[in-house]
Amino acid sequence: MRNFNEIQQTNYDLIVIGGGVNGAGVARDAALRGLKTILVEKGDFACGTSSWSTRLIHGGLRYLEYFEFPLVRESLKEREILLHTAPHLVKPLLLTIPIYRDRSRPYWKIWAGMILYDIFSADKTLPPHRMLPPAQFKQLFPSIDSDGLAGGAQYYDGQVTYAERLCLENIISAKEAGATVLSYVKVIHLNRQGNRITSLTCKDYWTDQEFIVNGHDKSIVINTAGPWVDYVCQSGMKDGKEAPIGKTKKIGGTKGSHIVVNPFVGAPNTSLYVEAKSDGRPFFIVPWDGMYLIGTTDQPFKGNLDQLKADDDEIDYLLRETNNIIPNARLSRKDVKFTYSGVRPLPNAEGKKPGSITRKHIFFNHSKEGVTNLISLIGGKLTTYRQVGEEMVDLVFKQQGKFVPPCPTGDKPLPGSILPGDPRVQRVLTEYRDRVSNQTMDHLFSMYGSKTLDILALIDSEPDLATVIFPELPDIKAQIVYAVRYELAYTLVDIMRRRTTLSMHSDYGIDLLPSLTETLSRYCGWDENKCRQEKERYIDYINNNCLPDFDSLKTSL
């Protein structure tokens, strides 16, 4: 339960709008450094762009082409930090680049990029790159199209299979450090007096209750709403009248779509970073959660941010280009198991080629628009969220005229951080081996890390929670209860799409709904009406955001 009266009686040092990974990183850093912090998010945490990436923690090899060397260096530094502070979530990933004579990037250019990549990550713990001549490449990857093959390159980056949980662990860490974190709370008005935002009028989604979030004479408001940054700025109020902040558009987002397919003929056992045969655009084919994630596209977007889905032509493009690089794959629409789309919150750059728009983050200080205590984040990558948080909180202290304390997040582990050799892992494997399968145990540690111990503790008092949700999946009922009790999950979409990946398995998760609602009814107090409403909400979400416009699949729902 949220105590809005208590919130209204508090004056906050820092107010963060937007609960994606960047907002979560800012809130965590601020709370750890002692700022009285509140974060509000209009939906669930990580429900926007943070949930729709290719799930890579990478330096951005492609950014070298645009001479964004500082961004590459920063990204590689952050990759190394996350490999150490979140080893349960961020794992090394081997990527392979096939190089063709007739594509836009010749062998020498890729080789030079590999050398630069290694130089910029000289302090890394991952192995350096290696170049593969054609004969060696064909031996290792016999299913890859060999027409015009000039060789290949291999290098390491990082993968975060459960990107939503990376955001969630930052939210939980912020909360543990004293921050107030609110999902399903929408900012209605930014209330101004003179040249400062003094408070926010907010509305709770579940009760329709409006309440005020108050600042003080030195408080700062941070707008990390991603693609919705401009919408937040338009909600300004002054002297009881609408007073939008700024007249220029800050965000010129581009849409990126992905498809998920089951393992296929010729599927590689490493990730592929390839150039599309038709237009030279780079895209990824990545082993992911027992399946393959293919993407992404990159198109200008001006539609409804709250209803995004992969267009048929985007899906066909990704299928066609995958078949071009792996001819035996023969993927078709019927092989698509899930799709998702998101909008990158890039700076507005009318007329510019989407791939050439900078991916570096920009702090826009609205003092030049007459508001001295509002800063909007433009851009920002999943990989560099922690650095964004550090820089933003440093800036907050400076604007408040305070001493800037050291940032702790560079070496402070996230809540679930644990290594496989930790004695707790062996103890739990022994203690629960008769109740939980090895497959489930491995799955839990890869998703929850050390918090697996808390999930298994639920089984001690309720043995039925050790039951798998579906015979073909490793997930157990305890995860569902844990999501509601301890991970701020309110809906089936929260649980199935962002606390777990159940929605991406077994016919969009539809056949899992009876098991989930029975568990939620029994252990979390969901009544029949709540279960029915949540099923309807879930199916609407799948239809509007994840389901391709293929009539055969729509009928199956």
C-alpha positions as CSV (number, residue, x, y, z in Angstrom):
1,M,0.0,0.0,0.0
2,R,1.2,3.5,-0.8
3,N,1.0,6.2,1.8
4,F,0.3,9.3,-0.3
5,N,-0.4,11.4,2.8
6,E,3.1,10.7,4.0
7,I,4.5,11.5,0.6
8,Q,2.7,14.8,0.5
9,Q,4.2,15.8,3.8
10,T,7.8,15.2,2.6
11,N,10.0,17.6,0.8
12,Y,12.3,15.8,-1.6
13,D,15.8,16.8,-2.6
14,L,15.4,14.9,-5.9
15,I,12.4,14.0,-7.9
16,V,12.9,11.5,-10.8
17,I,10.3,11.1,-13.5
18,G,10.5,7.8,-15.4
19,G,11.4,4.3,-14.0
20,G,13.4,2.9,-16.9
21,V,16.9,1.8,-16.3
22,N,18.3,5.4,-16.5
23,G,15.8,6.7,-14.0
24,A,16.4,3.7,-11.7
25,G,20.2,4.3,-11.9
26,V,19.8,8.0,-11.0
27,A,17.5,7.1,-8.1
28,R,19.8,4.4,-6.8
29,D,22.9,6.6,-6.9
30,A,21.1,9.6,-5.3
31,A,19.7,7.5,-2.5
32,L,23.0,5.9,-1.8
33,R,24.6,9.3,-1.6
34,G,22.1,10.5,0.9
35,L,19.6,12.6,-1.2
36,K,15.9,12.4,-0.2
37,T,14.7,10.9,-3.4
38,I,11.4,9.9,-5.0
39,L,10.9,8.2,-8.4
40,V,7.5,8.0,-10.2
41,E,6.8,5.9,-13.2
42,K,3.5,6.0,-15.1
43,G,3.5,2.2,-15.8
44,D,5.6,-0.7,-14.5
45,F,9.4,-0.3,-14.0
46,A,11.3,-1.0,-17.3
47,C,8.0,-1.1,-19.3
48,G,9.3,1.2,-22.0
49,T,12.6,1.3,-23.9
50,S,14.5,-0.6,-21.2
51,S,12.4,-3.7,-21.9
52,W,12.7,-3.6,-25.7
53,S,16.5,-3.7,-26.4
54,T,18.7,-6.4,-27.9
55,R,19.8,-7.1,-24.4
56,L,23.4,-6.5,-25.0
57,I,25.9,-4.8,-22.7
58,H,28.3,-3.6,-25.3
59,G,30.7,-0.9,-26.3
60,G,29.1,-0.1,-29.6
61,L,31.5,-1.3,-32.2
62,R,29.4,0.5,-34.8
63,Y,29.9,3.9,-33.0
64,L,33.6,3.8,-34.1
65,E,32.4,4.6,-37.7
66,Y,31.0,7.9,-36.5
67,F,34.1,8.7,-34.5
68,E,32.2,8.6,-31.2
69,F,35.3,7.4,-29.4
70,P,34.4,8.7,-26.0
71,L,31.1,6.9,-26.1
72,V,32.8,3.6,-27.0
73,R,35.4,4.0,-24.2
74,E,32.6,4.9,-21.7
75,S,30.5,1.9,-22.8
76,L,33.4,-0.5,-22.5
77,K,34.2,0.8,-19.0
78,E,30.6,0.3,-18.0
79,R,30.5,-3.1,-19.5
80,E,33.4,-4.1,-17.3
81,I,31.8,-2.6,-14.2
82,L,28.5,-4.6,-14.8
83,L,30.4,-7.8,-15.3
84,H,31.7,-7.4,-11.8
85,T,28.7,-5.8,-10.0
86,A,26.0,-7.9,-11.6
87,P,27.6,-11.2,-12.6
88,H,24.4,-13.1,-12.2
89,L,22.7,-10.9,-14.9
90,V,25.5,-9.7,-17.2
91,K,27.5,-12.5,-18.8
92,P,30.3,-12.5,-21.4
93,L,29.0,-13.0,-24.9
94,L,31.1,-14.1,-27.9
95,L,30.0,-12.3,-31.2
96,T,31.1,-13.3,-34.7
97,I,31.1,-11.0,-37.7
98,P,31.0,-12.6,-41.2
99,I,32.8,-10.2,-43.6
100,Y,31.9,-10.1,-47.3
101,R,33.6,-8.5,-50.2
102,D,30.3,-6.9,-51.5
103,R,29.1,-5.3,-48.3
104,S,29.7,-1.8,-47.0
105,R,32.4,-2.7,-44.4
106,P,35.5,-4.4,-45.9
107,Y,37.8,-6.7,-44.1
108,W,40.4,-4.1,-43.3
109,K,37.8,-1.8,-41.8
110,I,36.5,-4.5,-39.5
111,W,40.0,-5.4,-38.5
112,A,40.9,-1.8,-37.7
113,G,37.7,-1.6,-35.7
114,M,38.6,-4.7,-33.7
115,I,42.0,-3.2,-32.9
116,L,40.5,0.0,-31.7
117,Y,37.9,-1.8,-29.7
118,D,40.7,-3.7,-27.8
119,I,42.6,-0.5,-27.3
120,F,39.6,1.3,-25.8
121,S,39.1,-1.7,-23.4
122,A,42.7,-2.2,-22.5
123,D,41.7,-2.8,-18.8
124,K,39.1,-5.5,-19.7
125,T,39.0,-9.0,-18.3
126,L,37.4,-10.4,-21.5
127,P,39.7,-12.0,-24.2
128,P,40.8,-9.9,-27.1
129,H,39.5,-10.2,-30.7
130,R,40.7,-12.6,-33.3
131,M,40.4,-12.5,-37.1
132,L,39.3,-15.5,-39.1
133,P,40.5,-16.2,-42.6
134,P,37.9,-17.6,-45.0
135,A,38.9,-21.3,-44.7
136,Q,38.9,-21.2,-40.9
137,F,35.6,-19.3,-40.8
138,K,33.9,-21.8,-43.1
139,Q,35.2,-24.7,-40.9
140,L,33.7,-23.1,-37.8
141,F,30.5,-21.8,-39.4
142,P,29.6,-24.2,-42.3
143,S,26.0,-23.0,-42.4
144,I,26.8,-19.3,-43.0
145,D,26.5,-18.1,-46.6
146,S,29.9,-18.3,-48.1
147,D,29.3,-16.4,-51.3
148,G,31.8,-13.5,-51.4
149,L,33.1,-14.4,-47.9
150,A,36.3,-12.5,-47.1
151,G,36.7,-14.0,-43.6
152,G,35.4,-13.0,-40.2
153,A,36.1,-11.5,-36.8
154,Q,35.2,-12.6,-33.3
155,Y,35.2,-10.5,-30.1
156,Y,33.5,-10.5,-26.7
157,D,30.8,-8.2,-25.3
158,G,28.2,-8.7,-22.7
159,Q,24.6,-10.0,-22.6
160,V,21.9,-9.3,-20.1
161,T,19.3,-11.9,-20.8
162,Y,16.9,-10.4,-18.3
163,A,17.3,-6.7,-19.0
164,E,14.1,-5.8,-17.1
165,R,15.6,-7.3,-14.0
166,L,18.7,-5.2,-14.3
167,C,16.4,-2.2,-14.0
168,L,14.4,-3.8,-11.2
169,E,17.5,-4.5,-9.1
170,N,18.4,-0.8,-9.3
171,I,14.9,0.1,-8.2
172,I,15.1,-2.3,-5.3
173,S,18.6,-1.1,-4.3
174,A,17.3,2.5,-4.4
175,K,14.3,1.5,-2.2
176,E,16.6,-0.2,0.2
177,A,18.8,2.9,0.4
178,G,15.7,5.0,1.4
179,A,14.3,6.2,-1.9
180,T,10.5,6.2,-2.5
181,V,9.7,4.4,-5.7
182,L,6.3,4.4,-7.2
183,S,5.0,2.6,-10.3
184,Y,1.7,3.2,-12.0
185,V,1.8,6.9,-10.9
186,K,1.4,9.4,-13.7
187,V,2.7,13.0,-13.6
188,I,-0.3,15.2,-14.4
189,H,1.3,18.6,-13.8
190,L,4.7,20.2,-13.2
191,N,3.7,23.0,-11.0
192,R,5.9,26.2,-11.3
193,Q,6.3,29.3,-9.3
194,G,8.6,31.8,-11.0
195,N,11.4,29.9,-12.6
196,R,11.3,26.8,-10.5
197,I,9.2,23.6,-10.4
198,T,8.0,23.5,-6.8
199,S,5.8,20.4,-6.9
200,L,4.3,17.7,-9.1
201,T,0.6,16.7,-9.3
202,C,0.5,13.0,-9.7
203,K,-2.3,10.4,-10.1
204,D,-2.3,6.9,-8.9
205,Y,-3.5,4.5,-11.6
206,W,-5.2,2.0,-9.3
207,T,-7.3,4.4,-7.2
208,D,-7.4,7.6,-9.4
209,Q,-6.2,9.5,-6.3
210,E,-4.3,12.6,-7.0
211,F,-1.5,13.7,-4.7
212,I,1.3,16.2,-4.6
213,V,5.0,15.5,-4.6
214,N,6.8,18.5,-3.0
215,G,10.3,19.8,-3.5
216,H,12.0,22.6,-1.6
217,D,13.9,25.7,-2.6
218,K,16.9,23.7,-3.8
219,S,15.2,20.5,-5.1
220,I,15.9,19.2,-8.6
221,V,13.5,17.5,-11.0
222,I,15.1,14.9,-13.4
223,N,13.1,13.9,-16.5
224,T,14.2,10.4,-17.5
225,A,11.0,9.5,-19.3
226,G,12.8,8.3,-22.4
227,P,10.7,8.7,-25.5
228,W,8.1,10.5,-23.3
229,V,10.5,13.3,-22.3
230,D,8.6,15.9,-24.5
231,Y,5.3,14.8,-23.1
232,V,6.5,15.4,-19.5
233,C,7.7,18.9,-20.5
234,Q,4.3,19.7,-22.0
235,S,2.6,19.1,-18.6
236,G,3.9,22.3,-17.1
237,M,1.5,24.5,-15.1
238,K,2.0,28.1,-13.8
239,D,-0.5,30.2,-11.8
240,G,-3.2,27.6,-12.5
241,K,-2.7,27.8,-16.3
242,E,-1.1,25.4,-18.7
243,A,2.5,26.5,-19.3
244,P,4.5,24.0,-21.4
245,I,8.2,24.0,-20.8
246,G,10.1,24.8,-23.9
247,K,8.9,25.0,-27.5
248,T,11.5,22.8,-29.3
249,K,11.1,19.1,-29.7
250,K,13.9,17.3,-27.8
251,I,13.3,13.7,-28.8
252,G,13.4,12.3,-32.3
253,G,13.1,8.6,-31.5
254,T,13.6,5.7,-33.9
255,K,11.8,2.5,-33.7
256,G,13.6,-0.8,-33.2
257,S,11.8,-4.2,-33.6
258,H,12.9,-7.7,-32.7
259,I,11.6,-11.2,-33.4
260,V,12.0,-14.3,-31.2
261,V,12.3,-17.7,-32.9
262,N,13.0,-21.3,-31.7
263,P,16.4,-22.9,-32.6
264,F,16.5,-23.5,-36.3
265,V,18.6,-25.4,-38.9
266,G,22.0,-23.8,-39.1
267,A,21.5,-21.7,-36.0
268,P,24.9,-20.6,-34.7
269,N,26.1,-21.5,-31.2
270,T,27.5,-18.0,-30.8
271,S,25.9,-14.6,-31.6
272,L,26.2,-13.2,-35.1
273,Y,26.6,-9.5,-35.8
274,V,25.9,-9.3,-39.5
275,E,25.2,-6.8,-42.3
276,A,21.9,-7.2,-44.1
277,K,22.4,-8.3,-47.7
278,S,19.7,-5.9,-49.0
279,D,20.8,-2.6,-47.4
280,G,23.9,-3.1,-45.4
281,R,22.3,-2.4,-42.0
282,P,23.9,-4.3,-39.1
283,F,21.7,-6.6,-37.0
284,F,22.1,-9.3,-34.5
285,I,21.2,-13.0,-34.3
286,V,21.6,-13.9,-30.6
287,P,21.0,-17.1,-28.6
288,W,18.7,-16.0,-25.9
289,D,16.8,-17.9,-23.2
290,G,16.8,-21.1,-25.1
291,M,15.6,-19.3,-28.3
292,Y,17.1,-16.8,-30.8
293,L,16.6,-13.1,-30.7
294,I,16.9,-11.4,-34.1
295,G,17.0,-7.6,-34.5
296,T,16.9,-4.8,-34.7
297,T,15.4,-2.4,-37.2
298,D,15.9,1.3,-37.1
299,Q,13.1,3.5,-38.5
300,P,12.0,7.1,-37.7
301,F,8.9,7.0,-35.4
302,K,6.1,9.5,-34.8
303,G,3.2,7.2,-33.7
304,N,1.6,6.2,-30.4
305,L,4.3,5.4,-27.9
306,D,1.9,3.4,-25.7
307,Q,0.9,1.0,-28.5
308,L,4.0,-0.3,-30.3
309,K,4.4,-3.5,-32.3
310,A,6.6,-4.8,-35.0
311,D,5.1,-4.2,-38.4
312,D,4.8,-7.0,-40.9
313,D,7.4,-5.5,-43.2
314,E,9.9,-5.3,-40.3
315,I,9.2,-9.0,-39.4
316,D,9.6,-10.0,-43.0
317,Y,12.8,-8.0,-43.3
318,L,14.4,-9.7,-40.3
319,L,13.3,-13.2,-41.5
320,R,14.6,-12.5,-45.0
321,E,17.9,-11.2,-43.9
322,T,18.4,-14.0,-41.5
323,N,17.7,-16.5,-44.3
324,N,20.2,-14.6,-46.5
325,I,23.0,-15.1,-44.0
326,I,21.9,-18.7,-43.0
327,P,20.3,-20.2,-46.1
328,N,19.3,-23.5,-44.5
329,A,17.3,-21.6,-41.8
330,R,14.3,-21.1,-44.1
331,L,12.5,-19.1,-41.4
332,S,9.0,-18.0,-42.2
333,R,6.2,-16.1,-40.4
334,K,5.0,-19.3,-38.7
335,D,8.4,-19.6,-36.9
336,V,7.9,-16.2,-35.1
337,K,7.2,-17.0,-31.5
338,F,7.2,-13.4,-30.1
339,T,7.9,-9.9,-31.4
340,Y,8.6,-6.6,-29.6
341,S,9.3,-3.0,-30.5
342,G,10.6,0.0,-28.7
343,V,11.5,3.6,-29.4
344,R,15.1,4.8,-28.8
345,P,14.9,8.3,-27.0
346,L,17.5,9.8,-29.4
347,P,17.9,13.6,-29.9
348,N,15.7,15.2,-32.5
349,A,17.6,15.3,-35.8
350,E,15.2,15.8,-38.6
351,G,16.4,14.5,-42.0
352,K,19.3,12.6,-40.5
353,K,19.8,8.9,-41.3
354,P,18.6,7.0,-38.2
355,G,21.8,4.9,-37.8
356,S,23.9,8.1,-37.8
357,I,22.1,9.9,-34.9
358,T,24.4,10.0,-31.9
359,R,23.8,7.4,-29.1
360,K,25.6,9.5,-26.5
361,H,23.5,10.9,-23.6
362,I,22.7,14.6,-23.3
363,F,21.7,16.4,-20.2
364,F,19.4,19.2,-21.2
365,N,19.2,21.9,-18.6
366,H,15.9,23.8,-19.0
367,S,17.2,27.0,-17.4
368,K,17.6,28.2,-21.0
369,E,13.8,27.8,-21.3
370,G,13.1,29.6,-18.0
371,V,13.0,26.6,-15.6
372,T,16.2,26.4,-13.5
373,N,15.7,23.1,-11.6
374,L,14.6,20.7,-14.4
375,I,17.1,18.5,-16.3
376,S,16.0,16.1,-19.1
377,L,17.9,13.2,-20.2
378,I,18.1,12.8,-24.0
379,G,19.4,9.5,-25.3
380,G,21.1,7.0,-22.9
381,K,21.9,3.4,-23.5
382,L,21.2,0.3,-21.4
383,T,25.0,-0.2,-21.1
384,T,25.8,3.2,-19.7
385,Y,22.9,3.7,-17.3
386,R,25.2,3.7,-14.3
387,Q,27.4,6.4,-15.7
388,V,24.4,8.5,-16.5
389,G,23.3,8.1,-12.8
390,E,26.7,9.1,-11.6
391,E,27.0,12.2,-13.8
392,M,23.4,13.3,-13.1
393,V,23.7,13.0,-9.3
394,D,27.1,14.9,-9.4
395,L,25.2,17.6,-11.3
396,V,22.4,17.7,-8.7
397,F,24.8,18.2,-5.8
398,K,26.6,21.0,-7.7
399,Q,23.3,22.8,-8.6
400,Q,22.3,22.6,-5.0
401,G,25.6,24.1,-4.0
402,K,26.6,21.1,-1.9
403,F,29.8,19.1,-1.6
404,V,29.8,16.2,-4.1
405,P,30.3,12.9,-2.2
406,P,32.0,10.0,-4.0
407,C,29.8,7.8,-6.2
408,P,29.5,4.3,-4.7
409,T,27.9,2.5,-7.7
410,G,31.1,1.7,-9.6
411,D,32.0,-1.1,-7.2
412,K,28.8,-1.7,-5.1
413,P,27.2,-4.9,-6.2
414,L,23.5,-5.0,-7.2
415,P,21.2,-6.8,-4.7
416,G,21.3,-10.2,-6.4
417,S,25.1,-10.3,-7.2
418,I,26.6,-13.7,-6.6
419,L,29.2,-15.9,-8.3
420,P,28.8,-19.7,-9.0
421,G,31.5,-20.5,-6.6
422,D,29.8,-18.8,-3.7
423,P,29.3,-21.3,-0.8
424,R,25.6,-20.4,-0.6
425,V,25.1,-21.9,-4.0
426,Q,26.4,-25.3,-2.9
427,R,24.4,-25.2,0.3
428,V,21.2,-24.4,-1.5
429,L,21.8,-27.1,-4.1
430,T,22.2,-29.7,-1.4
431,E,19.3,-28.4,0.8
432,Y,16.7,-28.3,-2.0
433,R,17.8,-31.0,-4.4
434,D,14.9,-33.3,-3.4
435,R,12.3,-30.5,-4.0
436,V,13.6,-28.4,-6.9
437,S,15.3,-29.8,-10.1
438,N,18.8,-28.8,-11.1
439,Q,17.3,-27.2,-14.2
440,T,15.1,-25.0,-12.1
441,M,17.9,-24.2,-9.7
442,D,20.2,-23.1,-12.5
443,H,17.4,-21.0,-14.0
444,L,16.7,-19.3,-10.6
445,F,20.3,-18.4,-10.0
446,S,20.7,-17.0,-13.5
447,M,17.6,-14.8,-13.1
448,Y,17.6,-13.8,-9.4
449,G,21.2,-14.5,-8.3
450,S,21.5,-14.5,-4.5
451,K,17.8,-13.6,-4.2
452,T,17.2,-17.3,-5.2
453,L,17.6,-18.0,-1.5
454,D,14.6,-15.8,-0.7
455,I,12.5,-17.4,-3.3
456,L,13.3,-20.9,-2.0
457,A,12.5,-19.8,1.5
458,L,8.9,-19.5,0.4
459,I,8.9,-23.2,-0.3
460,D,9.8,-24.0,3.3
461,S,6.4,-22.8,4.5
462,E,4.4,-23.6,1.3
463,P,5.8,-26.8,-0.3
464,D,3.3,-26.4,-3.3
465,L,5.2,-23.4,-4.4
466,A,8.1,-25.7,-5.6
467,T,5.7,-26.9,-8.4
468,V,6.7,-25.9,-11.9
469,I,4.2,-23.6,-13.6
470,F,4.3,-25.6,-16.8
471,P,5.9,-29.0,-17.5
472,E,8.2,-27.7,-20.2
473,L,9.5,-24.7,-18.3
474,P,11.8,-24.4,-15.3
475,D,9.9,-21.6,-13.6
476,I,8.1,-22.5,-10.3
477,K,5.1,-21.0,-8.6
478,A,7.3,-19.4,-5.9
479,Q,8.5,-16.9,-8.5
480,I,5.0,-15.6,-9.0
481,V,4.4,-15.1,-5.3
482,Y,7.8,-13.5,-4.9
483,A,7.1,-11.0,-7.7
484,V,4.0,-9.7,-6.0
485,R,5.2,-9.7,-2.4
486,Y,8.7,-8.4,-2.9
487,E,9.2,-7.1,-6.4
488,L,6.5,-4.5,-6.8
489,A,4.5,-6.5,-9.4
490,Y,0.8,-5.5,-9.8
491,T,-0.4,-7.2,-13.0
492,L,0.0,-10.4,-15.0
493,V,1.9,-8.4,-17.6
494,D,4.3,-7.2,-14.9
495,I,4.8,-10.8,-13.7
496,M,5.0,-12.6,-17.1
497,R,6.8,-10.0,-19.2
498,R,9.1,-8.2,-16.8
499,R,9.7,-10.2,-13.6
500,T,10.0,-13.4,-15.7
501,T,10.0,-14.2,-19.4
502,L,6.9,-16.5,-19.3
503,S,5.1,-14.4,-21.9
504,M,7.7,-15.3,-24.4
505,H,7.2,-19.0,-24.0
506,S,4.4,-21.4,-24.8
507,D,2.0,-19.5,-27.1
508,Y,2.6,-16.1,-25.7
509,G,2.0,-17.4,-22.2
510,I,-1.7,-17.8,-22.8
511,D,-1.8,-21.5,-21.7
512,L,0.0,-20.5,-18.4
513,L,-2.7,-18.2,-17.3
514,P,-4.8,-20.7,-15.3
515,S,-1.8,-21.9,-13.3
516,L,-0.7,-18.3,-12.6
517,T,-4.1,-17.0,-11.5
518,E,-4.7,-20.1,-9.3
519,T,-1.4,-19.3,-7.6
520,L,-2.2,-15.6,-7.2
521,S,-5.7,-16.4,-5.9
522,R,-4.4,-18.8,-3.3
523,Y,-1.3,-17.0,-2.1
524,C,-1.7,-13.3,-3.0
525,G,-5.3,-12.6,-2.4
526,W,-6.4,-12.1,-5.9
527,D,-10.2,-12.6,-6.1
528,E,-12.1,-14.0,-9.1
529,N,-12.8,-10.5,-10.5
530,K,-9.2,-9.4,-10.2
531,C,-8.0,-12.6,-12.0
532,R,-10.6,-12.1,-14.8
533,Q,-9.6,-8.5,-15.3
534,E,-5.9,-9.3,-15.3
535,K,-6.4,-12.1,-17.9
536,E,-8.2,-9.6,-20.1
537,R,-5.6,-7.0,-19.6
538,Y,-2.8,-9.5,-20.4
539,I,-4.5,-10.6,-23.7
540,D,-5.0,-7.0,-24.7
541,Y,-1.3,-6.3,-24.1
542,I,-0.2,-9.3,-26.2
543,N,-2.6,-8.3,-29.0
544,N,-1.5,-4.7,-29.0
545,N,2.2,-5.0,-28.4
546,C,3.6,-8.5,-29.1
547,L,1.4,-10.4,-31.5
548,P,2.2,-10.1,-35.3
549,D,-0.7,-9.1,-37.5
550,F,-0.9,-12.7,-38.8
551,D,-4.5,-13.8,-38.7
552,S,-3.7,-17.4,-37.9
553,L,-2.0,-16.4,-34.6
554,K,-4.8,-14.0,-33.7
555,T,-7.3,-16.7,-34.1
556,S,-5.3,-19.0,-31.8
557,L,-5.7,-16.4,-29.0
